[in-house]
Amino acid sequence: MSGQNRSDVKVGATVKVILKADQRTGKLTEGIVARILTKSSCHPHGIKVMLADGQVGRVQEIVG
């Protein structure tokens, strides 16, 4: 499942995000959603979230 729809992303879900620093390389970081930062219902580059460890990125994939 892609992370473009806000309704698909839930707090506590395990996701793979792309961090701002990794946008050129496309490296994905896995983590647990602590907060959903995007206000709109969808976003073409992925919903922006804050992970439990404090990192911020856009959801590329929802795991499991």
C-alpha positions, 0 to 999 in steps of 0.5 A: 500500500502506498502512503499517498492517502492520509486515511491509510496512514495510522499512528502506530503503523510501521512504515517505510519513509524517505527522509529529506536528506535521502531524497536524491538516493531514494534510501528508505527508512523503516519506523513507527508513525508517532504523528501525521504532519500532512493536513490534506487528505492526499499528497502525490509525494507521500504523507509526511509523518514523524517517526517514533525516533523523531525523524521526519519523512514522507511515507513511501510504503505501509508495511504489513 
